[in-house]
């Protein structure tokens, strides 16, 4: 169960790193790629949190 608690934090940290790379990228395609990755990782973090909440019930 503790893995489900730490995973959203890791995913959010990875999303933040992707957002930073997006902001620093000079290539349009890379900016778009890292923007999509950041959004996807944030969504995954929310889903893992939701799953952990459901499993605690």
Secondary structure by P-SEA (a helix, b strand, c coil): cccccaaaaaaaaaaaaaaaaaaacccaaaaaaaaaaaaaaaaaaaaaaaaaaaaac
